[in-house]
Amino acid sequence: MATDIVFIHAPTVYDFRKKPIFYGPVSDVVPSSPVFEMYPIGFMTMSSHLEAAGFKTRIVNLAVMMLQNKKVDVERVIEKLHAKVYAIDLHWMPHCHGSIEIAKIVKKYHPDAIVEFGGFSSSYFYEDLIQRPYIDMVMRGDSTELPHVKLMQVLTDGGNLEDVPNLTWKDRDGRVHVNPITNIPDDLDWCMFDYGTMIKCTLRNRDIKGALPWLGWDKLPLTSVFTVRGCNLNCAECGGSHAANKRLLCRNHAAFRSPEKLVEDMSIIQSYLDTPIFVIGDPRQGGKDYVERMVKAARKEGIKNHVAFEIFNPGNEEFFSQLQHGFGEYSMEISPDSSDEIVRIAMGKNYDNKSVEKTLTSAFANGCARFDVFYMTGLPEQTVESAMNSSREARNLWNAVGRNDNLFIYTAPFAPFVDPGSRAFEEPERWGYRFFARTLDEHRALLENPSWKHVLSYETKWMTRDMIADVSYDAALELAHIELECGRTTKEAYDERVERTNIARDLMHRIDDILTIKDESTRTAKLWDIKEEGERMMASTVCNKKDLDWDAGSIWSNGPRVVCGLIKSSWPFNRRKKAL
């Protein structure tokens, strides 16, 4: 079926099915696999605005399709698509190999169509990307919904591409034009955020599996809403920090979605799906009044779905009490990153371990259903011992809360790349980083390495790349031991975790040995010999990935609710259409 614009999400590496790659624990603490098949939430909001403007859109998650079916012919899938514009995300750097290779394939089969890139990393490397013959446009910025509508109107009805904000483009003679980033909204209440649009487009295109946000989403769906674009904080390693937003996206201050609109988004999701809703961005960034209004609106709307919040700093009794009275069921997550307060301060997080403990006890005392805590390895000022101490801190945290409190603690490597645009990337000496990749092509080359350790783009003054990789496994084993000691897991689950971690570490070292073989054909053959074993270790390498799952029914069990939601959305005077 012909569409105006197709949004395509690529795997990290194309074609990962035909390469002997051991991914390791790089995605153990996110819902997606190491192929990072989760597409950006902007696909949905851009689709919503374009559909409302009369353009047909489609989302094609090639990464999911390739994971679902090892035999799927990607070139054939792309050849069968028909669109004016093929929009490929390069949002975060782990996709810099797959996105570019997919762009080449799109241009091969659709030479007269427009291939467009967008996302944070695209905004950083736009000058490099636009020089490539298979890329026609790069859309910069964090809020490109309205520029995309303007772009499609110009392409359909005629006009001047110079009038499209944020767009970098090539004319017929191949000359590059860089339109300034002028679409930088001060708030986000204008943004259409409706899972119903995604459902309708999926039904129209008759492609449920190809539009899944990540592999397994249909069985354990998790939805999202966002409070903010931009950030008030300046964490050193974050590509979404205040400094990175200013450098990449010309955003000088955060733009918030009003708490009333945020809750309305939750209500719309609730009308379609009985599924957990993850709130992107600490709502407290908007101030005390923001939280109060959010809670008031949630009580008025009657939000019953489970709502998960992330917080960037410790929370107090008042905050958690508000959440308890505003939502039917809620959970929390926080990323102290390290138990070493020197490391945490170096990264820009100025709080101590006691405040983390107090946050947990306050949350569980006020109805929190579960709390996730994340630590990382490979940070500024972090030594092997301080990395191990983060796992040991878990003993204090588990002992601080009740036996039946659902506290989950994770440790994983900071992988694979330090975000371009972050303060650490731009000033590596200041934070003690040494980089193996600076350019787009250098990052692409790293992704083709057979071991996740050799994909790491960095090492630090305190730990080499080898040390970071090994201590990632050591810290995982220590955490597993403390989890068993504190009665938070069974002996059977502990033994299974230890076995997987040891197998994964051994596999990493075996690859190191193979890479010393000088004969290329012998080296490649031995790497292929262990590919199947590496694939078995793609998930739950150092953590139990199932711990990340919230209780939720599949999208199939939500069928009746989806139908009712679609019917309600077609009523002429429903609240959602008033919002549009």
Disulfide bonds with the S-S distance in Angstrom:
none
